[in-house]
Amino acid sequence: MNLVLLGPPGAGKGTQAKRMVARWGIPQVSTGDILRQAVKDGTELGKQAGPLMAAGKLVPDDLVVGIVKDRLLQPDAAKGFILDGFPRTIPQAEKLDEGLRNHGKALDAVISLEVPIETLVERISGRRSCPRDGSVYHVVQNPPRREGLCDLCGAALVQREDDKAESVRTRMQAYAAQTAPLKEFYARKGLLHVVDGVGAPEAIEAAVVQAVGRR
């Protein structure tokens, strides 16, 4: 089962992808996680992508496409995958289709999580991350037991540059201009399923499962 999760930053793609991994046993391929790790490690990719990500801009297609192609060739993706954060543009989608065809594969479904912009800004700007173990909290929805400190390791929590409100709004503009047209692209192929991304994670998961089941 080869799936794509669409939706703006903060729509809950990562949360739902992890639930799908547990349910179906296929890997989550998150370009955001891969890019952030590259920035943290100081790799050549990280040096190119870091300033763009900090400014809330999209990383160029050639860099992202190369990452995804390499990841989908790994053994754990042989029986399927969940793409989280890719594709973000129609050229990326076209290159993904081409790459899958070259290996005798195709997408089975595309899930678009829909969330109002102001809800997204509130969700993202309230996030705090642990720089040591990667744990993620929210100042309102999931606060740490001790304010500003990680529950697991006690490290001081930080707000990622691309989680700040001004950066979030820039990301939303980039999404509207470049990623939202993907819904029409995939709708024409009969692959698109729109799911309300507001509500309990369990309810959203049930809607995703129902949508995938219709394929």
N, C-alpha and C positions, 0 to 999 in steps of 0.2 A: 504494500500500500504506500503510494507516493503522494504526499500531501504538502500543500502550501498554506501557511497561516498569514493572512493579510491583516493590516490594521495599523493605525498610527502609533507612535511611541506611547507606551502606557496603557494600551488597549487590553493588555492581559495575554498577549501572545505567548510569552515565556511561561506563565502559569499554566495555561491550557496545554502547551506543548509538553510540559513535564507530566501532566496528567495523562496525555495520550501515550507518552513513552511507557508509563506504568501499565496502561491498559493493553497496548498492542505490542510492546516489546520491540519497537523500531526506534532508531536514534533521533534525537533532536539535533538539528544542524542550525546553530544560531550564529549568524555572521557577526552580530554585535558582540557576543562573548569572545569569538575568535579575534576580532579586531581589538577589543579592550585588553585581551591577554597579550597581544602583540605590542600594544603601547606600553604595557607594564614591563614586558621583557626587553623593551628597547630594540626590537628587531627592525630591519629595514622597512618592512611593511608598517610597523608601528610608528616609525618616524614620519612616514608619509601621511598616514591616516590620522595621527594624533591631533594635529592642529585643526584639521577639518572637523573632526568629531567634537572638539572643544568649542568650536564656533557654531555647532548645530547644523553643519552642512553634510551632504551626502558624500561618501567616499566614491571616487571614480569607478565606473563600471569595470574597467580592465582589472583593477586590483581585486574587486569583490568576486568577479566571475572566476578568476583564477583560484581563489580560496575555495569557492564552492565546488568547482570541478574536482579539485584534489580531494576534498572531504568526501564527496559522493562515490569516489573510487575505493574508499576504504572498506574492508570486509564487512564491518557491522552494518553498512548501508545496503548490502546486497539484496536484502529482502524488503527494503522500504526505508522511508525517511520522512521526517517532518521538518520542512524548511521554515525557519522562524527568522524573519527580517530580510528575506530574499525570495523572489526578486523585488526590487523597489522601483524599477523603471521598465517600460515596455521593451527597450533594447536588451535589458537583462533577462526578461521573460523569454524573448525570442532566442537568446543564446542558451538559456536553460533547456528549452524545447529541443533545440538542435543537439545539445550535448546528450540529452536523454535518448533521443532517436538513434544517435550513433552507437548507443549501448543497448538498443532494443527495448527501451523503457518509455514510459509516458506518465504524466500526472493523472491521478485518479480523482482528486477533488481539490478545490481552493476554498478555504473558509475565510470570510472577511468579518472580523469583529468590529462592530460599530459602537462608538462611544462619543458623546458630545465633547467639544473642545474644552470647555471650562472644567468639566470633570477630569479630563486628561491632565490639564495644567495642575489641578489640585493633587491628583494622584502622584505625578512625577516630581513636582517641586517639594513634596513632603518626604520623598525617599531619602534615606540615609544608609550608607554602605560601610561595611567593615573592611578596611584596607588590608587586613591580615588574613582573614579566612573567607571573605567574600559574602558574608551574611548580609541580608538586606532587611531594613526596617522601614516603618513609616511613622512620622511624628504623631499622626492621629489614629490611623487604622491598625498599626502594628508597632507600637512604641517599645523600645527596650525596657527592661526592668529598672535599670538605672539610666537616667537621662543622659544621652550622648555617648553611652558606652555599650559595646557589644556584649550580649548575654553570654556568648560562648568563650571569648578570650579576654574580654575587658578592654580591648583597644578602643581608642577614641573614634567615633563614627565620623564619616565625612560626607559631604554632599558633592557628588560628581559635577564637574563643570557643565556637562550637557543635561543635568537635572535642574539647573537653575531656571527660574520662571522665564527670563528673557530668552534663554537658549531653547526652552521648550516651545515657545511661540514661533521661533525661527524654524524649528524642526517641523512644526505643524504646517507652516507655509510651504516648506520643501515637500512635505508629504502630499499636500493638496495639489501642488503643481505637477509632481512627477510620479507619485505612487497611486493616487486615487484613480487615474485613468486605467490602471491595471484591472479594476473591477469590470469595466466595459470589455477589455481585451479577453478576460476569462469568461465573462458572461456569453460572449459570442461563441465560445468553444463549448458552452454547456457545462462548465466546470464550477461556476461560482455559486456559493451558498452564503447568504448573509445571516449573521448571528448577532443578537443583541449582547454587547459586552458589558452591560451594567447588571449587577446582581450578584448573588452568591456564586462562588466558583463552581460548586457542584451543579447548580442549575445551568450555568453556561456550558459546562462539560456535557451535560445531558443533551443540550441543543446541538452541540458539535457532533456528538455520537449519532444523533438522529439524522443530521445532515449527511454525514459520511455514509451512514447506512443506506441512504437513498441511491448511492452510486452502485 
